[in-house]
Amino acid sequence: MTTPTPENIRLFHEPRDVLRMTVNDEYSVVQVEPRWAAPLSHPGQLLGLMNSKGEEVMLLPKVASLNVQNQEVIQRELDRRYLTSTVHKIVSAKVEFGATYWTVITERGQRDFVVQSLQENAQWLGERHLVFVDIDHNRFEVPDLDKLDPQSRKFIDSIL
Amino acid sequence: MPSKDFDKLRDFLPLSLRRNAFAQGVLCLLPVMKSEPLQPKESEPNSTGALIRLVADLLENGDYGQRVLEVDSDNVRILEMNGALSATVPIAEIHNARNEPVVGGGRLEITTKNGEKLALISYTHTIAARFSEAARGIEQLAKGEELLVNLKPQKTHCEKCKRLLPEVDGVCPACVDRGKTLLRIARFMLPYKYWAIALASLAFLTTVLNLVPPILQGRLIDEVLQKHTNLPLLFQLILIWVAIALTSSLINITRDRIVAKLAGSIAADLRATVYRAIEFLQLTYFDKKQVGAIASRVTTDTDRVWGFLVEGVPYFLLNGLMLIGVAAFLFWTNWFLALCILAPIPVIITIAVRFWKPMTQMFYKVGQKWARFYIHLNESLNGIRVVKAFAKEDSEFDKFTRRNMELREAGVKADSRWFTIFGGMIFFSSLGTIICWLVGGAMVVRKELTLGEFYRIHAYLALIYGPIQWFAAVNNWFSRAMAGADRIFEIIDMEKEAYLHDNGLKLDIKGEVTFEDVRFGYDKSNPVLRDINFVAKPGEMIGLVGKSGAGKSTTINLIARFYEPDSGSIKIDGVDYREIELQHLRRQIGIVLQEPFLFNGTVAENIAYGKSDATMEEIVEAARAANAHNFIMMKPDGYDQMVGERGAKLSGGERQRVSIARAILHDPRILILDEATSSVDVETEKQIQEAIGRLVAGRTTFAIAHRLSTLRNADRLIVLDRGKIVEVGTHEELMEKKGVFHKLVETQSEIQEIIGFDLGQAEAAK
């Protein structure tokens, strides 16, 4: 069997909403799930394609190594699987009654959320990389504090 | 869609939906089209025609927004907020429906009878559990069953202030009735009401006595010092002063002793109440919270409340009386001067109120930095062997330095700000004194005021500015105490296990265990057990088998009623076990865990944990049956040997045998063995297996074992895969069947062969 490579695979939805992969038109993996190996520390890199048993079929170094058509298909699938929001701006943040209340603007729009126990739920993934996990386990990522506007940074700086 | 637009739409009548227009095919996917707006309110089944109506919080493109899932007896529909229909799936064509967990949320997936998988609608974690319940409802409808789902609307925002709630269906901390909370915490003072009254009386006396010395000093100045005569009056006034100082000291000592008594007693009562409440909380609560966070409710929150009760309330009284008393004296002495010297007070109050909140936030941040610092310190010291083994001292020191610097910066910033604000307050306080000298001095020169009166006013100044600063801070103190009290009452009021005041059956069970259509998930949006049906007869040994995550441990958690099924029922001797008194039920269930937990105490105390009235002979007998007696006797103190925290002074195999002895003495009708022999050496395992052989005799036993060969003696094996039973039978039957169990055994044998091969290679290499 030919080993799958970014060049010899074709990704498509068949049947609807089921991602399928054929390798060199030789064989198909009928149900494929894309999974980032390290979505927070290495975004956009190392994408695993897993079969229905949860076994890795192949590991792509970058989505960009696929052709445009495959990239579009895989992006659609990734958009469905990863609902973490990236914070672009912090509108307000305040500590009250032992919890922190945040209003943020993300790539998905504006959202209010509450974080309890910042020690556990504000996770530092680097010196300037932060992820908030709210009371419902929704995640809000700040990939780089330095890329936020001064007011947003001030909010974070005043609390964390 | 912005919420204000959404709110506008609420006023419209519900759209009469095109029930069958799109139901011609298996699925009709439609471009979003303009249509009448629909009623966006979520509803309970049957309230608006639709059986299920849920509003999702993500649009098709992943943006935040609202879409509606609507289910009736014929179709599942997805509607956009403008009323346009995006998708319809006829119920008759649905094979199954499920919530597919994704990172940060979930999506509703439907598999049709012709194998198509449809990802219908996505949502965040906030509402995933409700969509999981909806998926279950869709499956019930597809199977032609009665719709039995719980879709009670969630409360995420406070109805009064619209603030986001810190917990779904929780209490709004901003709108909580503080009066009511105060009354509830005041009840903790009831058993000590006479002491509290004494405390208040002494506070009043202290205030009165504090007002006297300046009067005496004023008289001394006016009637003795300025006149250069009347020594008898000097002695007389000094004598009164000494008497007052002595009385005042005695009162203060008595008051502080009462405070100590009240503080200790109320703190103990509060801690006991909270601990007792925590003991009976459902395990789901412990799954969500870290032990440290729970413990802080017993320590920090109770501290805040008693601190307020014991120190806040009396000082509120004391300082309040002091303020009124001193102000009255000042105005009585000279109203004009009083007005002048009190002029800076509004400024001081404004500063305190204005800066208190930012200051609190800064100290909160310092707390965060301390926590990070502690975590690093704790980790690096606990893992010092690993640090040394990998020669990572330098990188660990770098991390330490970063945390240390963060802490320093936050601390310096907060303290600098605090001392600046405090300095400002001190300045305005000293302005009062300066004004006193300026205006009062001029009045003395003009003989409008005697020197004694001036001195008295000056002395009272010190008594007025202290309470003022205290009152400026008390609001924050009060808020923190009320927040602490709310957290305490949240636990006290939380739904408990049906332990206490349970009018359940006191059934002496024989041991028949029946699972009927059991479904359960720790996260209700993601069931880990589905459609579980089996009957274990009394005395039967059932082996639970499956890959990691198949649902074995969850099954035994349900049997022990640590959790209850989300749907379906578990029956003991034909009775739903929710009808049996919980404590009575658990007394008849024994558990031996992979990592047995022993309490810090003697070996004998641990063996007798489930039967505190056991005689020493019974304890020894149980230990013998558990193959533990010999090793216990070899300990210096035998059965009185302390086992240490979590049994740390015993080896893994010893702990396990003590826990088996504990289970034997407990004499349960239903026994649960969870990987009881997986972490011990071969010789110890043999001894434990023997002990287990004696333990299981005559009891209904559920066993999980990593080594499948150890379940050979089980009467039946239940094979679980992804939360469902896939095979049931004896070891031989399942091996012959060559199904999932056979494959598991084969895989395990292959691994053992590989290990054996490697060992052989190693031996050969030697």
Interface residues (C-beta under 8 A of the other chain):
Chain A: P15 R16 D17 V18 P39 D79 R80 R81 Y82 L83 T84 S85 K94 V95 E96 F97 G98 A99 Y101 T106 R108 G109 Q110 R111 D112 F113 V114 Q116 S117 L118 Q119 E120 W124 E127 I135 D136 H137 N138 R139 S158 I159 L160
Chain B: L27 L58 N61 G62 D63 Y64 G65 V102 V103 G104 G105 R107 E109 G115 E116 K117 L118 A119 S122 T124 H125 T126 R163 L164 L165 P166 E167 V168 P173 A174 Q290 A293 P358 T360 Q361 M362 Y364 K365 Q368 A371 R372 I375 R402 S479 A483 D486 R487
